[in-house]
Amino acid sequence: MSAADVKPPSRRPRDRGAQIAARAGELFAARGYQSVKMEDIAEAAGITPRAIYRHFDNKQALLAQVVHAQQGPVIELIERLGAEDDDSSPVQRLTALTEVHMDSRRLSVLWQREARHLQDAEYALIRKRTVALARDYIALIVAPFRPDLDPRDDATMFRAWTLGSVVSSSSYFDVTISRAQLVHELVEAAQRVIMSTTPEPEAAAARPAPTRRTPGSRREQLIAASAHAFRRSGYAGVSIDDIGHEVGLVGPALYRYFDNKADILIAAATRFSEWRALETLRALEREPRADRVVHRLISSYASLAAEYPELVSLSLTERLFLPAEVRERLQRAESETLAEWQRWLLEARPDLESQQAAVRVNVTRTVIDDCVRTGRLRSMPDFEADLRAVALATLGVDGASAPSA
């Protein structure tokens, strides 16, 4: 089944309904679905709240329309590329796909952050179309570059999924280079991902899987429970009592550990930020070869993110609910991490310009974060090896040899 076979709902004409959806999409992307009220959308659209209900049954229906509208141009492009009379090259197809994603910049943000708020049927439909798109990418783009790959293999699907992450990654960062230069960088990164190879299984793969034991600390239990609950239902959809119930704490006993729900979110988000900083320091201290530091930085972050996907998700999807001063502090810490990656990428690749390196590290971070939050990919047997391979490929550095022990 292709994405074209999974038809979206019939489009409404470009009337008041389309205008309402456009304003809603802007607000959902900027402030988060749960923070936006129907009154906010009505005000932005210049109408009364009652008028919205002439076009949409509820806010979930509005969100569904926004996501469908953003995904529509991608589906239309894939239909054109799959037509019998299409004679475009794989590079031309990649370029067109990158361009259409840049014109639908809210799609990735809304899908990754807000799709959990869709009704089950709508979520299932959009998810089905997303999987179908990945299969279309294999047929239309991956296979022409890599005829040696079996389209049914996990490694092939992994590269198709990552290709989609690369071409849509510009939704998550801002750079000062021109649109044409950015498109060029993303297309080349996608090609490197497609051409990347997974290293032979490492000796580490033979080690027994780590045992996740529940800590005795109630505070640690609450942080772990909050990460799971926030990812499932969103910050606004979970109460502090809901989190307490998950670990058997209610009433005054709960408040011995955290004063309120915001404190739990701050603790969880700060924890991931500090762990990321620790992995950066370890990479700098443990890698004796300067030209290999970037490999250690990327590999250590990929391992951390793969081990704690719920903290990755929380740091991305719930940041809008952090107090402003905390959000700014964590964003500075994240920027410092990316600056370190950029510094050592330029050490490994002195032929690159600073802005090229900035694009590459942002794409790499986006790819890692996307992959670890995708259960379909995490369940693949060689997930971490594939993740490191495609992450290093987005940077354009050789990942054949492992960092020093």
N, C-alpha and C positions, 0 to 999 in steps of 0.2 A: 504494500500500500504506500502511495506517495502522499506528500503533504497536500497535493492538489485534490486527492480523493477525500480528504477530511475537510469538508466545506464549512466555512464560517457561516454564521447566520446572514441572511440577506441584508445588504447594506441599506441603511436609511439614506434618503437624499440629503444633500448638504443644506439642511434646513436648521430650524431651531434646535432639534435634537442633536445634530452634529456639533453645533456651537456649544451646547451644554457639555457634551462629552469632551470637547477640546479644552474647555475651561477646567473641567474636573480632572483631566489628565495632568494639566499643569499643576494643580493643587496637590494631587496625589503624589506626584514626583517630588515636589518641593517640600511638602510637610508630612507626608505619610498618610495612608488611607485612613487609619484610625483617628488621626487628629483633625480630619476634615469633616465638617458637618454639611448637611444638605443646604443649610442657610448660607454657608460660605460659598458653595458652588453657585447658588442662586444670585448672591451678590456679585460674584465675578462675572456671571453671564448677563447681569442686568435685568433679572426677572424675579418673580416672587417664588418662594419655595414650593407653593402649590403648583406653579406652572411646570416644575420639573416632573411632577408625577403624571403629567399628561404624556410624557415621553418614556419615563423609566419607572418601574415598579418600586425600586429601592436603590440604595447606594451600591449594593452588590451588582445589580444589573448595569449601573453606570460604569463600574470598574470593568465588568466583562466587555462592555462596548468599547471602552478605551483600549483594552488589550487587543481585542479583535481588530480594531482600526489600525493599531500600530503593527500588528503581525501581517495584516493584509498585503501591504506592498511587497513583503518578503515572499509570500506565497505566490503573488502575481509574477514576480521575477522568476521564481523557480519554474512556474508553468511555461513562461516564455523560453527559458533556457532548455527545458525538456521537450520543446516542440521539434518535430521532425526536420523543419527547415532551418533550425538554428545551427550555424556553423562557427560559433565563437570558440576561441581557444580556451583552455583551462585558466590561463592568466586573465583573460578578458572576463570570464565568468566570476573569478575571484574578485576582480576589480568592481564589477557591477554589484556583487553581493555586499562588498564593503561600503560602496556608495549608498545603497539602499538602507543599510543599517545606520549609517551616519545621518540619514534623513529621518530615521525613526528612533531617535536616541533614547526616548523614554521606554521603549519596549523592554530592553534588558533590565532596567531598573525596576520597572513595574512587575515584570515577571518574577524576578529573583526576590523582590522585597514584599510584594503585595499579593501575589497569586494565591497564597494560603487563605486569603479572605474571600475568594470566589466561592460560589456555591459548588457543591461536589460535581455536578454534571458539567458545569462550565470549566472547572479546573481539569476534569478528565479530558474534555474536548481539546483544550489548548495544549495540555501535556501530550495528547496523542498526535496533534499536529506538529509539535516540537520534535518528537521522536521521528515522525515521518520526514521532517525536513533533514534531519541528520542522515537518514537513508538516501535522500535525494542528493545530499552533498557527496556521499560516497560515489554514487553513479555518475554525477555530472562533473565532479571536481577531483575527488581523491583518486578514483580509478584511472583517469587519464594520466595523472602524474605517477601513480604507483600500480601498474598492472600486475605487479608481483604479489600484491596483497589480496587475501581472500576477503571479499566483502562481508562475509558472515563472521569473521574473526573479531574477537574483542579488541585487538590492537587497531583494527581498521575503524571500528565504531568509535574508539577512543580518539583517534585522530580527526574523525569527522566532527565529533562533539567539540573537541578543542578548537578546530577550525572556526566553528560558530562562535566560540568564546572570543577568539582573536578578532574577528571582523566586527564584532559588536562591542569590543572593549572600550572604544572611545566614549561610551556613555558614562564611564566612571572616572575620567580624568580630563584635565585641561592642559593643553600645551600651546606654545606660541608659534609653532611652525604652521605653514599654510595647509589648507585642506588637501591640496594635491600631494604635498610631501607626506602628510599623515596617511593618506590612502596608500601611497607607495610603501611606506613602512609596514603598514598592516598587511598588505598583500604579500610582501616578502616574508614577514613573520609567519603567515599562514602557510606559505610554501615550505618554509623550513620545518614547520610542524608536520606537514604531510610527508616530507622526505626523511624525517627522523626515524631512527631505529631504536628499539628497546634493547638495552644491554642484556647479556646473558644473565640468568637468575643469579643473584648474589649469594654468597655464603650465609649472609644474615637472614636470607629467606628461609633457611633451614632451622632457624631458632624457633622454639615454641612461641606461640602467640602470647603476648603479655596478658597477665591476669588482672582484671579490673576488680579490685576489692573496694568495698564501701568504707570510707574513712569513718572513724569513730567521732570525729569532730562534727558537731551539729552545724557549725558555721560552714564547713566545707560541704556538707550535705545540702545545705540551703543554696549555696552558689551553684552546685551541680544541678539541682532541681530547677533553679530559676532559668539556667541556660536552656534546658530542655523545654520548659513551659513557654518561655518567650519565643523560642523558635517555632513551636507548634501553634501558638495562639496570638503572638504579638504582645508587646508590653502592655498595651491598653486593654487587652483581652484577658489579663491574668491579675488576680488580686494577691496581696501578700499572704492572705489566708490560704489561697489555693496552693501557693508554694509551700507553706507550712504543712498543709495536709499531706503533701507528697512525702514528707519525711517524718510525719507523725508529731508535728509541733503545732500547737494551737494556743490562742490566748496570750497571756503575759509572757509565757516561756519563749515565744517567738521573738519578742522585742528585746530579749537579753542579747541578741546577736545583731539585729539590724533595727534601726529606728523606723524605717519605712521601705516601701518597694523600690524607690529610687536608689537607696543605699545598696540594695542587692545588685541592681543593674550596674551601678558604678563599680562595685567590687568585682563583678564578673568581667566587665569590659576592661578595667584596669589590669586585671590578672593577665588577660591575653596580651595586652600591650607590653607588660613587664616581661612575660615569657618570651615574646618576640625580641625584645631588647637583649635579654640574656642569651638567646641563640645567636644574635649578631655578635655579641662580645666573645662568645665561645669560638665562633668562626674566625674572628680576627686573631685570637690568641693561639688557636690550635693548628692553623694552616701555615706551615713554614714558607711555602712558596707564594710569593705575591701574585703571580699570574693565575693561581688556583683559588684565591680567596673568594672570588665571585661564585665559583662552583660550590664551595662550602656554604656560603651565605644562602644560596638558592636551595641547596639540598636540605639544609637544616630547617629552613622555613617550611619547605614542602613536607618534611617529616612531622613538624609541629602541627601544621594545619591538618594533615591527614589524621593525626591522633586525636585532635580536639575540634572536629568540624562544627560542633554546636557553639563553641566560643568564637570561631571564625564567623559563623552566621550571625550571632548576637552582635559582634562588633560592627557588622555591616548593616544589618536590618533594623537594629534598635538604636542606632546612634542619635537619631533625631529626638529621642526621648531623654537623652542625657542632659543634665544642666549645662548651660552654655559654656561655663568656664571649664567644666570637665571635658566636654566635647572638643573644645579648642585645644586643651592640653593633650588629649589623645591624638588629635589630628597632627599636632606638631611632632609628637613622637613617631607617628607613622611616616611623616615627611622625612624625618631624620633617618629612618630605616631605609627608605627608598633612595635618599641621597647617598647613603653608604653603598647600596647596591650600584648606583650610578658611578660612584667614584671608582669602584673596583672593576666594573665593566670597562670603563675607559682605560684602566690599567691593563686589562686583558686584551682590549681592542682599541689601541691608540689611533686607529684609522677612523674611528667614529667621531662625529661631532657631538657636542654636549646635548643638544636637543634630540638627536637620534637616540642617544643612550637613555634620555629621560623617557621617551616613548617606549623603548624596549622594556625598561624595568617596570613601568606601569602596566604594560600588557602582560608581562610575566606574573606580576602579583595578581592581576585579574584572573588569569588562566588558573593559577593555583587555587585561588579562593572559589572559583566556579566549580572546579573539578571536585574538590573535597566536599562540597555541599550537594553533590549529585550522587544519590545512593546507587544508581545504576552503574556508575563508574567505580565507586568505592568497592563494590562487590566483585569487581574483576580480580582474578588471582594475581596479576602482576601490576596492580594499581600504582603502588609507590614508585616502582621502577619506570613505568610509563609516564607517571607524573613528572619525575625528575628529567626524563628524556625530553618531553615536550616543553618543559619550562626552560631548560637550557637552550633548546632550539629557538624559542622565541627571542632569547637574548642574542643568538647568533654566535654562541661559543661552543667549542667541542666538548661534548659530555662523555666521550668514550672512556676516559680514565677517571677513576674515583678520586675524591680528595684524599690527601694524606691521612694516615691513621693517627 
